[in-house]
Amino acid sequence: MNGPQPSLDNLSSLDELSDNAFQALLLEGVSRTFALTIPQLPAALFPAVANAYLLCRCVDTIEDEVSLTVEQKRYFCTAFIDLVKTGQKTIEFAQELAPLLSTQTLAAEHSLIKTIPRVIEITHTLDPNQQSALSECVATMANGMPIFQAQDLRGGLATLGDMDKYCYYVAGCVGEMLAKLFCHYSPAINEHREQLLQLSVSFGQGLQMTNILKDIWDDAERGVCWLPQDIFSETGFDLKTLNPATDDEHFRVGLAHVISIAHQHLQDAMTYTLRLPNHETGLRKFCLWAIGMAVLTLKKIKQHLNFNNSTQVKITLNSVKVTIATTNMAVRNNFLLQLLFNFAGRGLNTPDWQYSPTSVAAKSGQ
């Protein structure tokens, strides 16, 4: 084949790609995990879910961009909501935002922002019900995330309830969107719509809390902490003092409890997955691979509560392969899947306790 091969380094070469191939290439650049899981979905769902992830990643890129002020982030988020709804002025939006991105932003995210016109064009080729689900999700995320960007987060979020709200804006609404897409795809799945919509929020939160726990120290370097102070106040630790040199048992006790809460949300994610018809193996794999990798990440964090770099708790490629192989083997068997989940998550749930200096001291002495 003559000429340049399609790549994110040569955006003009992307024009020759089909919409599915174009979205798949963008996914590979911005998320190895979703580039792995989204292709497992049925062909009828891949375009919408791939597009949804790319739209959400655009919002994430705006929110994470260090060169933008809070006002600029709010402006671009509001404009992006309108962009997704109408499909209008996409070129102008990309041309305005792209030059503002810093070198700290991933090269693949630079490419994503520059190709927004085509991403949005694909959005408007989807079924109207799919478009509605995507538009509602983007609006929720883009309206909610700036609320937290305007806060001083060096000392964490005030309460676990605040963490729940943040996780909803970042991931829970994405879970809801996926549930809507799944229900639209299958009448059999739609029979469980209300329960799936409820569980889907917890599904998103479990995955997001896992990311928050893994990235504690990366976030701290940016002067940000997404942990809930009320949990750590009960253990006697002030998140304002948190830094990579922290070696404090009170912090580790609080961290273990947050891990336990994340694991409980992942159990809801399993319940959600087991409600999907067992012949829908693609949908199940999409969910199970993400849950399995999250559980293994929590397990690694629990085993290394004194970690101070995200690379120390990153699961290995071999762990990813084992997760895929074992879940694929059991994909149709609800009993075996729950057994695998329970086995993988052993030790993640902390016993119920009343936080007090005495209980923390007792744990410190173990």
VENCOR-V919693 format. One record per residue. N is the residue number from 1. PSI is psi in radians with two decimals (none if undefined). OMEGA is omega as a letter, one per 40 degrees, with the letter a starting at -180 (999 if undefined). Layout:
BEGIN
n=N psi=PSI omega=OMEGA
n=N psi=PSI omega=OMEGA
END
This chain:
BEGIN
n=1 psi=2.19 omega=a
n=2 psi=2.81 omega=i
n=3 psi=3.01 omega=a
n=4 psi=2.45 omega=i
n=5 psi=2.51 omega=i
n=6 psi=2.25 omega=i
n=7 psi=2.79 omega=i
n=8 psi=-0.27 omega=i
n=9 psi=-0.27 omega=a
n=10 psi=1.49 omega=a
n=11 psi=-0.55 omega=a
n=12 psi=-0.45 omega=a
n=13 psi=-0.26 omega=a
n=14 psi=-0.30 omega=a
n=15 psi=-0.49 omega=a
n=16 psi=-0.15 omega=a
n=17 psi=2.58 omega=i
n=18 psi=2.86 omega=i
n=19 psi=-0.75 omega=a
n=20 psi=-0.75 omega=i
n=21 psi=-0.67 omega=i
n=22 psi=-0.84 omega=a
n=23 psi=-0.65 omega=i
n=24 psi=-0.70 omega=i
n=25 psi=-0.72 omega=i
n=26 psi=-0.72 omega=i
n=27 psi=-0.72 omega=i
n=28 psi=-0.57 omega=a
n=29 psi=-0.64 omega=a
n=30 psi=-0.29 omega=i
n=31 psi=1.89 omega=i
n=32 psi=-0.61 omega=a
n=33 psi=-0.91 omega=a
n=34 psi=-0.44 omega=i
n=35 psi=-0.41 omega=i
n=36 psi=-0.75 omega=a
n=37 psi=-0.68 omega=a
n=38 psi=-0.66 omega=i
n=39 psi=-0.21 omega=i
n=40 psi=-0.28 omega=a
n=41 psi=2.74 omega=i
n=42 psi=2.66 omega=a
n=43 psi=-0.53 omega=a
n=44 psi=-0.32 omega=a
n=45 psi=-0.40 omega=a
n=46 psi=-0.86 omega=a
n=47 psi=-0.75 omega=a
n=48 psi=-0.78 omega=a
n=49 psi=-0.69 omega=i
n=50 psi=-0.77 omega=i
n=51 psi=-0.72 omega=i
n=52 psi=-0.78 omega=a
n=53 psi=-0.71 omega=a
n=54 psi=-0.69 omega=i
n=55 psi=-0.79 omega=i
n=56 psi=-0.62 omega=i
n=57 psi=-0.54 omega=i
n=58 psi=-0.78 omega=i
n=59 psi=-0.76 omega=i
n=60 psi=-0.74 omega=a
n=61 psi=-0.73 omega=i
n=62 psi=-0.82 omega=a
n=63 psi=-0.56 omega=a
n=64 psi=-0.17 omega=a
n=65 psi=2.02 omega=a
n=66 psi=-0.38 omega=a
n=67 psi=-0.23 omega=a
n=68 psi=2.45 omega=i
n=69 psi=2.93 omega=i
n=70 psi=-0.71 omega=a
n=71 psi=-0.71 omega=i
n=72 psi=-0.71 omega=i
n=73 psi=-0.75 omega=i
n=74 psi=-0.72 omega=i
n=75 psi=-0.87 omega=a
n=76 psi=-0.60 omega=i
n=77 psi=-0.77 omega=i
n=78 psi=-0.74 omega=i
n=79 psi=-0.62 omega=a
n=80 psi=-0.63 omega=i
n=81 psi=-0.82 omega=a
n=82 psi=-0.63 omega=i
n=83 psi=-0.83 omega=a
n=84 psi=-0.68 omega=a
n=85 psi=-0.73 omega=a
n=86 psi=-0.50 omega=a
n=87 psi=0.22 omega=a
n=88 psi=2.62 omega=i
n=89 psi=0.62 omega=a
n=90 psi=-0.68 omega=a
n=91 psi=-0.77 omega=i
n=92 psi=-0.71 omega=i
n=93 psi=-0.87 omega=a
n=94 psi=-0.72 omega=a
n=95 psi=-0.49 omega=i
n=96 psi=-0.70 omega=a
n=97 psi=-0.75 omega=a
n=98 psi=-0.78 omega=a
n=99 psi=-0.27 omega=a
n=100 psi=-0.23 omega=a
n=101 psi=2.42 omega=a
n=102 psi=3.03 omega=i
n=103 psi=-0.25 omega=i
n=104 psi=-0.35 omega=i
n=105 psi=2.41 omega=a
n=106 psi=2.52 omega=i
n=107 psi=-0.65 omega=i
n=108 psi=-0.55 omega=i
n=109 psi=-0.59 omega=i
n=110 psi=-0.80 omega=a
n=111 psi=-0.71 omega=i
n=112 psi=-0.82 omega=a
n=113 psi=-0.69 omega=i
n=114 psi=-0.48 omega=a
n=115 psi=0.25 omega=i
n=116 psi=-0.72 omega=a
n=117 psi=-0.75 omega=a
n=118 psi=-0.64 omega=i
n=119 psi=-0.81 omega=i
n=120 psi=-0.60 omega=i
n=121 psi=-0.71 omega=i
n=122 psi=-0.69 omega=i
n=123 psi=-0.74 omega=a
n=124 psi=0.14 omega=i
n=125 psi=-0.13 omega=a
n=126 psi=2.88 omega=i
n=127 psi=2.48 omega=a
n=128 psi=-0.64 omega=i
n=129 psi=-0.66 omega=i
n=130 psi=-0.77 omega=i
n=131 psi=-0.73 omega=a
n=132 psi=-0.77 omega=i
n=133 psi=-0.76 omega=a
n=134 psi=-0.76 omega=a
n=135 psi=-0.74 omega=i
n=136 psi=-0.70 omega=i
n=137 psi=-0.83 omega=a
n=138 psi=-0.71 omega=i
n=139 psi=-0.75 omega=i
n=140 psi=-0.81 omega=a
n=141 psi=-0.83 omega=a
n=142 psi=-0.45 omega=i
n=143 psi=-0.54 omega=a
n=144 psi=-0.69 omega=a
n=145 psi=-0.67 omega=i
n=146 psi=-0.41 omega=i
n=147 psi=-0.73 omega=a
n=148 psi=-0.50 omega=i
n=149 psi=-0.47 omega=a
n=150 psi=-0.11 omega=a
n=151 psi=2.73 omega=i
n=152 psi=1.89 omega=a
n=153 psi=0.27 omega=a
n=154 psi=-0.48 omega=i
n=155 psi=0.35 omega=i
n=156 psi=3.14 omega=i
n=157 psi=2.66 omega=a
n=158 psi=-0.78 omega=a
n=159 psi=2.91 omega=i
n=160 psi=-0.58 omega=i
n=161 psi=-0.66 omega=i
n=162 psi=-0.65 omega=i
n=163 psi=-0.69 omega=i
n=164 psi=-0.78 omega=a
n=165 psi=-0.78 omega=i
n=166 psi=-0.81 omega=a
n=167 psi=-0.58 omega=i
n=168 psi=-0.81 omega=a
n=169 psi=-0.57 omega=a
n=170 psi=-0.68 omega=a
n=171 psi=-0.58 omega=a
n=172 psi=-0.73 omega=i
n=173 psi=-0.48 omega=i
n=174 psi=-0.71 omega=i
n=175 psi=-0.75 omega=i
n=176 psi=-0.76 omega=i
n=177 psi=-0.78 omega=i
n=178 psi=-0.71 omega=i
n=179 psi=-0.71 omega=i
n=180 psi=-0.73 omega=i
n=181 psi=-0.70 omega=i
n=182 psi=-0.74 omega=a
n=183 psi=-0.66 omega=i
n=184 psi=-0.58 omega=a
n=185 psi=-0.62 omega=a
n=186 psi=2.09 omega=i
n=187 psi=-0.59 omega=i
n=188 psi=-0.69 omega=i
n=189 psi=-0.64 omega=a
n=190 psi=-0.39 omega=i
n=191 psi=-0.43 omega=i
n=192 psi=0.39 omega=a
n=193 psi=-0.91 omega=a
n=194 psi=-0.79 omega=i
n=195 psi=-0.71 omega=a
n=196 psi=-0.70 omega=i
n=197 psi=-0.68 omega=i
n=198 psi=-0.81 omega=a
n=199 psi=-0.47 omega=a
n=200 psi=-0.55 omega=i
n=201 psi=-0.77 omega=i
n=202 psi=-0.64 omega=i
n=203 psi=-0.90 omega=i
n=204 psi=-0.69 omega=a
n=205 psi=-0.69 omega=i
n=206 psi=-0.75 omega=i
n=207 psi=-0.70 omega=a
n=208 psi=-0.72 omega=i
n=209 psi=-0.63 omega=i
n=210 psi=-0.77 omega=i
n=211 psi=-0.71 omega=i
n=212 psi=-0.79 omega=a
n=213 psi=-0.74 omega=a
n=214 psi=-0.63 omega=a
n=215 psi=0.31 omega=a
n=216 psi=-0.86 omega=a
n=217 psi=-0.53 omega=i
n=218 psi=-0.74 omega=i
n=219 psi=-0.69 omega=a
n=220 psi=-0.60 omega=i
n=221 psi=-0.43 omega=i
n=222 psi=0.07 omega=a
n=223 psi=0.51 omega=a
n=224 psi=2.47 omega=i
n=225 psi=2.25 omega=a
n=226 psi=0.14 omega=i
n=227 psi=2.68 omega=a
n=228 psi=2.10 omega=a
n=229 psi=-0.59 omega=a
n=230 psi=-0.62 omega=i
n=231 psi=-0.74 omega=a
n=232 psi=-0.45 omega=i
n=233 psi=-0.66 omega=i
n=234 psi=-0.46 omega=i
n=235 psi=-0.12 omega=i
n=236 psi=0.46 omega=i
n=237 psi=2.40 omega=i
n=238 psi=2.03 omega=a
n=239 psi=-0.32 omega=i
n=240 psi=-0.40 omega=a
n=241 psi=0.00 omega=a
n=242 psi=2.29 omega=i
n=243 psi=2.86 omega=a
n=244 psi=-0.29 omega=i
n=245 psi=-0.03 omega=a
n=246 psi=2.22 omega=i
n=247 psi=1.42 omega=a
n=248 psi=2.14 omega=a
n=249 psi=-0.55 omega=i
n=250 psi=-0.67 omega=i
n=251 psi=-0.76 omega=a
n=252 psi=-0.61 omega=i
n=253 psi=-0.77 omega=i
n=254 psi=-0.71 omega=i
n=255 psi=-0.73 omega=i
n=256 psi=-0.64 omega=a
n=257 psi=-0.69 omega=i
n=258 psi=-0.67 omega=i
n=259 psi=-0.76 omega=i
n=260 psi=-0.73 omega=i
n=261 psi=-0.75 omega=i
n=262 psi=-0.71 omega=a
n=263 psi=-0.66 omega=i
n=264 psi=-0.67 omega=i
n=265 psi=-0.65 omega=i
n=266 psi=-0.50 omega=i
n=267 psi=-0.69 omega=i
n=268 psi=-0.62 omega=i
n=269 psi=-0.66 omega=i
n=270 psi=-0.75 omega=i
n=271 psi=-0.75 omega=i
n=272 psi=-0.88 omega=a
n=273 psi=-0.69 omega=a
n=274 psi=-0.22 omega=i
n=275 psi=-0.27 omega=i
n=276 psi=2.43 omega=a
n=277 psi=2.40 omega=a
n=278 psi=-0.22 omega=i
n=279 psi=-0.20 omega=i
n=280 psi=1.18 omega=a
n=281 psi=-0.56 omega=i
n=282 psi=-0.79 omega=i
n=283 psi=-0.75 omega=a
n=284 psi=-0.75 omega=i
n=285 psi=-0.75 omega=i
n=286 psi=-0.78 omega=a
n=287 psi=-0.81 omega=a
n=288 psi=-0.69 omega=a
n=289 psi=-0.73 omega=i
n=290 psi=-0.75 omega=i
n=291 psi=-0.80 omega=a
n=292 psi=-0.77 omega=i
n=293 psi=-0.60 omega=i
n=294 psi=-0.76 omega=i
n=295 psi=-0.77 omega=i
n=296 psi=-0.61 omega=i
n=297 psi=-0.79 omega=i
n=298 psi=-0.70 omega=i
n=299 psi=-0.73 omega=a
n=300 psi=-0.68 omega=i
n=301 psi=-0.75 omega=a
n=302 psi=-0.60 omega=i
n=303 psi=-0.27 omega=a
n=304 psi=1.05 omega=a
n=305 psi=-0.28 omega=i
n=306 psi=0.30 omega=i
n=307 psi=2.68 omega=i
n=308 psi=0.31 omega=i
n=309 psi=2.38 omega=a
n=310 psi=-0.49 omega=a
n=311 psi=-0.41 omega=a
n=312 psi=-0.33 omega=a
n=313 psi=0.27 omega=i
n=314 psi=2.28 omega=a
n=315 psi=2.66 omega=a
n=316 psi=2.84 omega=i
n=317 psi=-0.62 omega=i
n=318 psi=-0.67 omega=i
n=319 psi=-0.67 omega=i
n=320 psi=-0.78 omega=a
n=321 psi=-0.71 omega=i
n=322 psi=-0.72 omega=i
n=323 psi=-0.83 omega=a
n=324 psi=-0.79 omega=a
n=325 psi=-0.79 omega=a
n=326 psi=-0.71 omega=i
n=327 psi=-0.62 omega=i
n=328 psi=-0.66 omega=a
n=329 psi=-0.66 omega=a
n=330 psi=0.17 omega=a
n=331 psi=-0.51 omega=a
n=332 psi=-0.13 omega=a
n=333 psi=1.80 omega=a
n=334 psi=-0.73 omega=a
n=335 psi=-0.80 omega=a
n=336 psi=-0.66 omega=i
n=337 psi=-0.77 omega=i
n=338 psi=-0.63 omega=i
n=339 psi=-0.76 omega=i
n=340 psi=-0.72 omega=i
n=341 psi=-0.81 omega=a
n=342 psi=-0.70 omega=a
n=343 psi=-0.80 omega=a
n=344 psi=-0.56 omega=a
n=345 psi=0.24 omega=i
n=346 psi=2.30 omega=i
n=347 psi=-0.03 omega=a
n=348 psi=-0.49 omega=i
n=349 psi=2.21 omega=i
n=350 psi=2.53 omega=i
n=351 psi=2.60 omega=i
n=352 psi=2.35 omega=i
n=353 psi=2.73 omega=i
n=354 psi=2.05 omega=a
n=355 psi=2.23 omega=i
n=356 psi=2.77 omega=i
n=357 psi=-0.57 omega=a
n=358 psi=-0.82 omega=a
n=359 psi=-0.66 omega=i
n=360 psi=-0.73 omega=i
n=361 psi=-0.67 omega=i
n=362 psi=-0.73 omega=i
n=363 psi=-0.65 omega=a
n=364 psi=-0.49 omega=a
n=365 psi=-0.09 omega=a
n=366 psi=none omega=999
END
